[in-house]
């Protein structure tokens, strides 16, 4: 059985590129939700390396950190709201 490419790296050298499943796990969500966030532009798109989709770890982390905390004010889409997340 072949080892995963990331298994070759020492712990002190984390991978720069990760798979879809790894990217989703990195931010603590399912791969399906990750796909939805990519489609919405809230998570970065993958890079294509000879037919394989690879996500940049730094881009995934930056996109995650750009998502507001649930207690933060949000902009109302219609301009009529209070700017406070009613679901949070």
N, C-alpha and C positions, 0 to 999 in steps of 0.2 A: 504494500500500500504506500503510495507516494505521500510525502509530508507536505503540509501546506507551506507555501513560500514564506509566510510570516513566522512559521515555526523554526526556520533556519536562523532568524535574527536573534541576537542576544536580547535579553530583557531591557538592557540599557539603550537599545536602538529600536524604537517602535516604528512600525511601517508608516510610510507617507501616504500610500494608497490602500483603500479598503474596499471590500465588496459591498453590495447592496445590503445584505443581511448584517454585515459588520457595521456599516454606517448606521443602520436602524438601531442596532444594539448599543452602539456608541452613545446615542442620545436617549436610550431607554424606551424605545417605541417599537411597534411591530413593523415589519417590512412593508405591509400594506399601507399603514399610515404614513410611513416614510415616502412611499411612492406618491401618495396624495399631496404631501407637502412639497415634493419636487414639482409636481404638476401645477401647484398653486404659486410656485416661485418662492416659497418660504425656506426650502432647502436647495442646495446647489444641484445642478445637473452633473451627471457623470462625465468622465473622459472616456473615450473609446480607444482601447489599445488592442489592435488586431482582433476586433470582434468581442472583446471583453470590456464590460463596464466597470470602471474604477473611480471611486470618489476620493477626493483630496481630504485628508483628515482635518487639516487646518481650515478648509472651507466649510466643512460640516460643523466644526466647533464654532466658527464665527457666525454661521447662520443660526445655530442654536442660541448663541448668546444674544443675537439681535432680536429674538422673539421676546416681547415684553413679559414680565412677570404678571401673574394674574391680578395682583393688587395694583399694578400700574395703570394710569389713565390711558385710554385708547381713543383714537379719533373715531367719531361717528361717521358711518358711510354716507348717510343722507344729510349730515349737518344739523339734524334735529335732535340728536340724542344728548345725553348728559356727558358723554366722554368717559363714563365709568363702565367697566365690563359688568353687565348684569349677570353673567354666568359665574363670576369669580367670587 
